[in-house]
């Protein structure tokens, strides 16, 4: 579920930043682009906004948890509006859909690994690649013999 433009702007203000005309244009363009987009697609959707502003705004929105990066299975880096909180991604290799998920067991495992190795984990990223349920069902149906 995409956040409203007002909700996105509130997150920026609450984080101590200003809502500028270019930021408002970029937020609107992100909503228009939908589920996920590249920085280049965002720049093209907001032609009056400079590329440096696009990248600075994406970085700011990542820092405040409003945008997250997704690495697709072809290594393409895309962004998507996030509803908030730390989460992971399940990426469909067939249709390109991206679903967010949270799992407390992963966090427990990370703490155990940090304790075991003495490594201080500052952040992590987890993307799962495979096929979403609709693509799995569609492909399974396509493989059934007709007779």
NORHU-V451013 format. One record per residue. SS is DSSP state (H for helix, E for strand, L for the rest). PSI is psi in degrees with one decimal (* if undefined). Layout:
ss = [SS/SS]
psi = [PSI/PSI]
This chain:
ss = [L/L/L/L/H/H/H/H/H/H/H/H/H/H/L/L/L/L/L/L/H/H/H/H/H/H/H/H/H/H/H/H/H/L/L/L/E/L/H/H/H/H/H/H/H/L/L/L/L/L/H/H/H/H/H/H/H/H/H/H/H/H/H/L/L/L/E/E/E/E/E/L/L/L/L/L/E/E/E/E/E/L/L/L/L/L/L/E/E/E/E/E/L/L/L/L/L/E/E/E/E/L/L/H/H/H/H/H/H/H/H/H/H/H/H/H/H/L/L/L/L/L/L/L/L/L/E/E/E/E/L/L/H/H/H/H/H/H/H/H/H/H/H/L/L/L/L]
psi = [123.4/139.8/151.2/161.6/-40.3/-43.6/-40.1/-44.5/-39.9/-40.3/-39.0/-46.6/-44.7/-30.2/-0.7/16.1/161.7/154.1/108.4/164.6/-45.2/-39.1/-42.1/-41.8/-43.5/-41.6/-43.8/-42.6/-38.9/-42.7/-38.0/-33.3/-24.0/-146.4/-48.7/153.9/158.5/164.6/-36.1/-40.3/-39.2/-43.5/-39.9/-32.7/-15.6/69.1/-21.3/-2.1/130.4/151.9/-39.4/-38.7/-38.0/-50.7/-38.9/-41.0/-40.9/-42.4/-44.7/-46.5/-30.3/-44.6/-34.3/4.5/20.7/-25.0/142.9/155.4/145.1/127.9/115.3/167.3/-15.1/11.2/8.1/134.5/121.7/166.0/156.6/149.6/135.2/144.8/-9.2/160.5/155.4/135.1/175.4/174.7/140.2/117.2/124.2/122.2/-15.4/-57.4/-11.8/4.5/152.3/124.5/138.0/146.7/153.7/148.9/114.3/-29.8/-33.6/-41.8/-39.8/-43.8/-42.0/-42.3/-40.4/-42.2/-40.9/-43.5/-43.4/-40.3/-15.7/11.8/131.4/110.3/119.5/-33.7/165.8/165.1/135.7/119.7/131.3/136.3/136.6/-144.1/135.9/166.1/-46.1/-39.7/-38.8/-45.6/-43.2/-44.5/-34.9/-40.2/-34.3/-24.6/-10.3/136.3/141.1/130.4/*]
